[in-house]
């Protein structure tokens, strides 16, 4: 009888790898604000979108619901949560602490190459904002922030920050169009890039914290605006 012992482990791990890939892709989409708060998704739609079968799609959904990024509204339907004022405040306070720390630690590891990478990302953000392509701006905004945070060299800290973005990511749609028109984020990012170039830890931390605070003020106003729109 043929010895299949070398093949079996690979076959057993294949669905898990596919499920992991689906999970990572869905997680990244939520973090980057691809889906708005309240958006409904079906297992079949996610499977088609990710070009996988329903089994890894369902596995990804189950993992994301356990992390609070999605919740079941039916046997085959999940919804992106809408943050209430209390959750928004708690997430923001935690972000200030963790992202401020990561920025401070990142300052001493900045290089001209990293600064140029941030400048390139900011050009993409500016172009998207000018053309009102807000979903694209959010996509690049996530990369800008995490380029800074990864410089800290603290992967567990970055992982904790990522878990917060998994909760806040969809709500960032509510920043626009005001955030684009007033250029709040652009100014904060410009200060952050200058601080990183100068390895100024205090200024880099302040710039990234101000970005979070400015966003929070807009998101807090968006809550009653959204409720009013739904009741009208």
C-alpha positions in Angstrom: 0.0 0.0 0.0 1.3 3.4 -0.9 2.6 5.6 1.9 0.7 8.8 1.9 2.0 10.0 5.2 3.9 12.9 3.6 0.9 14.1 1.7 -1.8 13.9 4.4 -0.6 16.8 6.6 -0.5 19.2 3.6 -4.0 18.1 2.5 -5.3 18.7 6.1 -3.7 22.1 6.3 -4.9 23.4 2.9 -8.4 24.5 4.0 -6.9 26.1 7.1 -4.5 28.1 5.0 -7.3 29.2 2.6 -9.4 30.2 5.7 -6.5 32.2 7.0 -6.0 34.0 3.7 -9.7 34.8 3.6 -9.6 36.1 7.1 -6.6 38.3 6.5 -8.2 39.7 3.4 -11.5 40.5 5.1 -9.7 41.9 8.1 -7.7 44.2 6.0 -10.8 45.4 4.1 -12.6 46.2 7.4 -9.5 48.0 8.8 -9.1 50.1 5.7 -12.8 51.1 5.7 -13.9 49.2 2.6 -17.3 48.5 4.4 -19.4 51.2 6.0 -21.0 50.8 9.4 -24.3 48.9 9.0 -23.3 47.3 5.8 -24.8 43.8 5.3 -22.7 40.9 3.9 -23.7 37.4 3.1 -21.5 34.3 3.2 -22.0 33.8 -0.5 -21.2 37.4 -1.3 -18.0 37.3 0.7 -17.0 34.0 -0.9 -17.5 35.4 -4.4 -15.7 38.7 -3.5 -12.7 36.8 -2.2 -12.9 34.1 -4.9 -13.1 31.3 -2.4 -15.6 28.7 -1.4 -18.2 29.3 1.3 -16.2 27.2 3.9 -13.2 29.6 4.2 -15.5 32.6 3.8 -17.6 31.3 6.8 -14.4 30.6 8.7 -13.2 34.2 8.2 -16.6 35.5 9.2 -16.7 33.5 12.4 -13.2 34.7 13.4 -14.2 38.3 12.7 -17.4 38.1 14.7 -15.4 36.7 17.7 -13.3 39.8 17.4 -16.3 42.2 17.3 -15.6 43.3 13.7 -18.9 41.7 12.5 -22.1 40.3 14.0 -24.6 37.9 12.7 -28.0 39.3 11.7 -29.2 35.9 10.5 -27.8 32.4 9.7 -26.0 33.5 6.6 -25.9 37.3 7.0 -23.4 39.5 9.0 -23.4 43.2 9.6 -20.6 45.7 10.2 -21.3 47.2 13.6 -22.2 50.8 14.2 -20.2 52.2 17.1 -22.2 54.0 19.8 -20.8 57.1 21.6 -19.5 55.0 24.5 -17.6 52.5 22.3 -16.2 55.3 20.1 -14.9 57.1 23.2 -13.3 54.0 24.7 -11.6 53.0 21.4 -10.3 56.5 20.9 -8.8 56.7 24.4 -7.1 53.4 23.9 -5.8 54.5 20.5 -4.3 57.6 21.9 -2.4 55.6 24.4 -1.2 52.8 22.1 -0.7 54.8 18.9 1.0 57.6 20.8 3.4 55.1 22.3 4.1 53.5 19.0 4.8 56.9 17.3 7.1 57.9 20.1 9.1 54.7 19.8 9.1 54.9 16.0 10.8 58.3 16.0 14.3 57.0 16.6 14.1 54.5 13.8 13.0 56.8 11.0 15.2 56.9 7.9 15.1 59.1 4.7 13.7 56.0 2.9 10.8 55.7 5.3 10.1 59.5 5.2 10.0 59.3 1.4 7.6 56.4 1.6 5.3 58.4 3.8 5.5 61.4 1.4 4.5 59.1 -1.5 1.6 57.8 0.5 0.5 61.3 1.4 0.5 62.3 -2.3 -1.9 59.4 -3.0 -4.1 60.5 -0.1 -4.1 64.1 -1.2 -5.0 63.1 -4.8 -7.8 60.9 -3.6 -9.2 63.6 -1.3 -9.1 66.3 -4.0 -11.0 64.0 -6.3 -13.5 62.9 -3.6 -12.3 59.3 -3.8 -12.7 58.9 0.0 -12.6 55.1 0.1 -9.2 55.2 -1.7 -8.0 57.9 0.8 -8.9 55.6 3.7 -7.0 52.8 2.1 -3.8 54.8 1.9 -4.4 56.4 5.2 -4.1 53.1 7.0 -0.8 52.4 5.3 0.5 55.8 6.3 -0.3 55.2 10.0 1.0 51.7 10.1 4.2 52.6 8.3 4.9 54.8 11.3 3.8 52.3 13.9 5.8 49.4 12.5 9.0 51.5 12.8 8.7 51.1 16.6 9.8 47.5 16.2 7.2 46.3 18.7 5.0 43.8 16.8 2.7 43.0 19.8 1.9 46.7 20.1 1.2 47.0 16.4 -1.1 44.0 16.7 -3.1 45.6 19.5 -3.4 48.8 17.5 -4.6 46.8 14.5 -7.4 45.2 16.7 -8.6 48.8 17.5 -8.6 49.7 13.8 -10.6 46.6 13.1 -13.3 48.2 15.2 -12.9 51.8 14.1 -12.1 51.3 10.4 -15.7 51.3 9.0 -16.6 54.5 11.0 -13.8 56.4 9.4 -16.2 56.9 6.4 -18.0 59.5 8.6 -14.9 61.7 8.5 -15.8 62.8 5.0 -16.3 65.2 3.3 -15.5 67.6 6.2 -12.1 66.0 7.0 -11.1 66.4 3.3 -12.4 70.0 3.0 -10.7 71.2 6.2 -7.5 69.2 5.6 -7.2 68.2 9.2 -5.5 64.9 8.5 -3.2 66.4 5.8 -1.8 68.9 8.3 -1.2 66.3 11.0 0.5 64.0 8.5 2.8 66.8 7.3 3.9 67.5 10.9 4.4 63.8 11.5 6.6 63.5 8.5 8.7 66.4 9.5 9.0 65.1 13.1 10.1 61.7 11.8 12.7 63.2 9.6 14.1 65.1 12.6 13.7 62.1 14.9 11.6 64.3 17.2 9.7 61.7 19.3 7.5 64.2 21.2 6.4 66.0 18.0 5.7 62.8 16.2 3.6 61.5 19.0 1.7 64.8 19.3 1.0 64.9 15.5 -0.4 61.3 15.5 -2.4 61.9 18.6 -3.8 65.1 17.2 -4.9 63.2 14.1 -6.8 60.8 16.3 -8.4 63.6 18.3 -9.4 65.6 15.2 -11.0 62.4 13.8 -12.8 61.7 17.1 -14.4 65.2 17.1 -15.8 64.6 13.6 -17.0 61.1 14.3 -18.7 62.2 17.5 -20.7 64.8 15.6 -21.5 62.2 12.9 -23.4 60.0 15.4 -26.3 62.4 15.9 -26.2 63.4 12.2 -26.6 59.7 11.3 -29.4 59.1 13.7 -31.2 62.2 12.4 -30.9 61.0 8.9 -32.3 57.6 9.8 -35.3 59.0 11.6 -36.3 61.5 8.9 
